[in-house]
Amino acid sequence: MLAARPYGPAERAAVEALLAESTDGLLEPPGPALHDREAWLARGVGLWGRPWSEAPFLWAESWFHRRLLDATGYFRPGPWHGIDPYAPFKDAELAGEAVDGELAALDALADLPEEERTRALLSSALWGNRADLSFRMAAGTEGAAVPDPVADDSEPLLAALARARGGTVCLIADNAARELLPDLVLIDHLLAADAATRVVLHVKPQPYFVSDATMADVLAAVGRLRAADGAAARAVGERLWRAVERGTLRVAAHPFSCAPLPYRDMPADLRAELSGAALTVLKGDLNYRRLVDDRHWPPTTPFADVAGHFPSPVAALRTLKSDVVTGLSQATVTRLDTTAPAWRTEGTHALVQLHPRA
Ligand SMILES: O=P(O)(O)OC[C@H]1O[C@](O)(CO)[C@@H](O)[C@@H]1O
């Protein structure tokens, strides 16, 4: 990150200090300048002054990304105010040739019957979650994707989408660029096919987990679609632009999206909004962890037992990058443990799970 931008001595020193603190040091409480100091002080009660490694994973990751924004001057008045430290990586991914190919492929989808197109676009949105910069930086190499999901509620999900017709669908996004593009194409399809009257796309209010999508990333992705070579991609971009103008597509950026808390603890305003959705689609590994309380459940724990608290019918589309998983059959777990020991974390396996709410 420091190599990607000419940050000055103050920002560089602050980033280096954060690196040292987060690897060998103790959790320093938020300084007086942080605008959200009170909230973080309260969230960290019992943790301040202890080694980072003793903090819960989700908490430590969220605090790290919050501190990184502080170190780079993202919130401070001055030249780096509002500058996304991860933007060079997101921009490079969005501009890449791989995206050209993925957008050109949309032309071939145009003639498919609606249900087949929905299936194809759900699958793109699912596998788009492999495009995750924080994970790829940590994992190094990318293994080959295993096409069969470890749990596959695709058919019930299609039925839930059919039931959602005429209502609001929420999509809680994960990563920008190569994941957000298929999410946007899916959203356009739902609106264009009248499968949803309104879509609310939830993004992060600030840069987070390297590649998580913000409003700036939505604008960049829509711009990429509008400027695409292929007619189908360009038309998607134009329709999305108009949908935002008309309000049939609303982009939300709730502060809770960057909180180190599970969805069970969502604030009342967000709960009220999501409870009005006919269906919420949660993208990605981190959203899944937050849905199921980020706990090391036995993998055969029924998904309904851990996702039932969600205020609307909820579908999770995720490639597996962390140990947290639920809703699998014992036969699947035994097979995976025997044949692919790192199946939970290497990003090669995916799942589609639905809690329909009775
Ligand atoms: O972008 P996603 O799919 O939410 O994945 C992020 C995941 O990557 C990691 O940052 C590293 O594995 C996890 O902490 C996190 O769950």
The ligand as an SDF file (V2000), in Angstrom:
LIG
                    3D

 16 16  0  0  0  0  0  0  0  0999 V2000
  -14.0670  -10.6150    0.8630 O   0  0  0  0  0  0  0  0  0  0  0  0
  -14.6490  -11.7070    1.6650 P   0  0  0  0  0  0  0  0  0  0  0  0
  -15.2040  -12.8140    0.8530 O   0  0  0  0  0  0  0  0  0  0  0  0
  -15.5980  -11.2100    2.6970 O   0  0  0  0  0  0  0  0  0  0  0  0
  -13.4460  -12.3700    2.4170 O   0  0  0  0  0  0  0  0  0  0  0  0
  -12.7380  -11.7440    3.3990 C   0  0  0  0  0  0  0  0  0  0  0  0
  -12.0460  -12.8030    4.1490 C   0  0  0  0  0  0  0  0  0  0  0  0
  -10.6970  -12.7240    3.8600 O   0  0  0  0  0  0  0  0  0  0  0  0
   -9.9680  -12.5720    5.0630 C   0  0  0  0  0  0  0  0  0  0  0  0
   -9.7120  -11.2120    5.2050 O   0  0  0  0  0  0  0  0  0  0  0  0
   -8.6880  -13.3160    5.0350 C   0  0  0  0  0  0  0  0  0  0  0  0
   -8.9040  -14.6420    4.8770 O   0  0  0  0  0  0  0  0  0  0  0  0
  -10.9380  -13.0420    6.1380 C   0  0  0  0  0  0  0  0  0  0  0  0
  -10.6900  -12.4250    7.3020 O   0  0  0  0  0  0  0  0  0  0  0  0
  -12.2620  -12.6380    5.5990 C   0  0  0  0  0  0  0  0  0  0  0  0
  -13.2860  -13.3930    6.1080 O   0  0  0  0  0  0  0  0  0  0  0  0
  1  2  2  0
  2  3  1  0
  2  4  1  0
  2  5  1  0
  5  6  1  0
  6  7  1  0
  7  8  1  0
  7 15  1  0
  8  9  1  0
  9 10  1  0
  9 11  1  0
  9 13  1  0
 11 12  1  0
 13 14  1  0
 13 15  1  0
 15 16  1  0
M  END
$$$$
